[in-house]
């Protein structure tokens, strides 16, 4: 269920006087802030990040792409942690646990 659908559901509950205005406001605030706090996907696409990691991971290009400049430079210096760091990043991207600079997940 999308945030808009869930908000509409709570609005109906408010109109039917099942919940209070305070409860509705709290839920609305929670839903509106969920993009920032729960780490939903970013504009960076999963496929681009995956391909960058697979083909140029030893240079940390995928980390630069998602805004992680510091660790991108470290991957250049260490050649992707001699491949181990790149392998870990590749696995994290595939399972949807790789994050950008802001902590938002890069998922499909």
C-alpha positions as CSV (number, residue, x, y, z in Angstrom):
1,X,0.0,0.0,0.0
2,X,1.4,3.4,-1.0
3,X,1.7,6.3,1.4
4,X,-1.1,8.1,-0.4
5,X,-3.4,5.1,-0.1
6,X,-2.6,4.7,3.6
7,X,-3.2,8.4,4.2
8,X,-6.6,8.2,2.5
9,X,-7.5,5.2,4.7
10,X,-6.6,7.2,7.8
11,X,-8.5,10.2,6.5
12,X,-11.6,8.1,6.1
13,X,-11.2,6.8,9.7
14,X,-10.9,10.4,10.8
15,X,-14.1,11.4,8.9
16,X,-15.9,8.4,10.4
17,X,-14.6,9.6,13.9
18,X,-12.9,6.3,14.5
19,X,-9.6,8.1,15.2
20,X,-8.9,11.5,16.6
21,X,-7.4,14.5,14.8
22,X,-4.2,14.0,16.8
23,X,-3.9,10.4,15.8
24,X,-4.4,11.4,12.2
25,X,-1.8,14.2,12.4
26,X,0.7,11.8,13.9
27,X,0.2,9.2,11.2
28,X,0.3,11.8,8.5
29,X,3.6,13.2,9.8
30,X,5.0,9.6,10.1
31,X,4.0,8.9,6.5
32,X,5.3,12.1,5.1
33,X,8.7,11.7,6.9
34,X,9.0,8.0,6.0
35,X,10.9,8.7,2.8
36,X,13.7,10.3,4.9
37,X,13.7,8.1,8.0
38,X,13.1,4.6,6.6
39,X,15.5,4.8,3.7
40,X,13.3,4.3,0.7
41,X,14.8,4.2,-2.7
42,X,16.6,7.1,-4.2
43,X,16.8,8.5,-7.7
44,X,19.9,6.4,-8.3
45,X,18.9,3.3,-10.1
46,X,19.6,-0.1,-8.9
47,X,20.7,-1.4,-12.3
48,X,23.2,1.4,-12.9
49,X,24.8,0.9,-9.5
50,X,25.0,-2.9,-10.0
51,X,26.6,-2.5,-13.4
52,X,29.1,0.1,-12.2
53,X,30.0,-2.2,-9.3
54,X,30.4,-5.2,-11.5
55,X,32.5,-3.6,-14.3
56,X,34.4,-0.9,-12.4
57,X,34.0,-1.8,-8.8
58,X,37.7,-2.0,-8.2
59,X,37.8,1.7,-8.9
60,X,34.9,2.5,-6.6
61,X,32.9,4.1,-9.4
62,X,29.6,2.8,-7.9
63,X,30.4,4.5,-4.6
64,X,31.0,7.9,-6.4
65,X,27.7,7.4,-8.2
66,X,25.7,7.1,-4.9
67,X,27.6,10.0,-3.3
68,X,30.1,8.1,-1.1
69,X,33.2,10.0,-2.1
70,X,35.4,9.1,0.8
71,X,35.0,5.4,0.4
72,X,35.1,5.7,-3.3
73,X,38.7,7.1,-3.0
74,X,39.6,4.4,-0.6
75,X,38.4,1.8,-3.1
76,X,40.6,3.4,-5.8
77,X,43.7,3.3,-3.5
78,X,43.1,-0.3,-2.4
79,X,41.7,-1.6,-5.7
80,X,38.4,-2.3,-4.1
81,X,39.9,-3.9,-1.0
82,X,41.7,-6.3,-3.3
83,X,38.3,-7.4,-4.6
84,X,36.8,-8.4,-1.3
85,X,35.2,-5.0,-0.7
86,X,33.8,-5.0,-4.2
87,X,32.4,-8.5,-3.7
88,X,30.7,-7.4,-0.5
89,X,29.3,-4.3,-2.2
90,X,28.0,-6.4,-5.1
91,X,26.2,-8.8,-2.8
92,X,24.7,-5.8,-0.8
93,X,23.5,-4.2,-4.1
94,X,21.9,-7.5,-5.3
95,X,20.0,-8.1,-2.0
96,X,18.9,-4.4,-1.8
97,X,20.9,-3.4,1.3
98,X,23.4,-1.0,-0.3
99,X,22.8,2.6,0.7
100,X,23.6,6.0,-0.8
101,X,25.3,8.9,1.1
102,X,22.0,9.8,2.8
103,X,21.4,6.2,4.0
104,X,18.6,5.5,1.5
105,X,18.5,2.0,0.0
106,X,19.4,1.5,-3.6
107,X,16.7,-1.1,-4.6
108,X,15.0,-2.2,-7.8
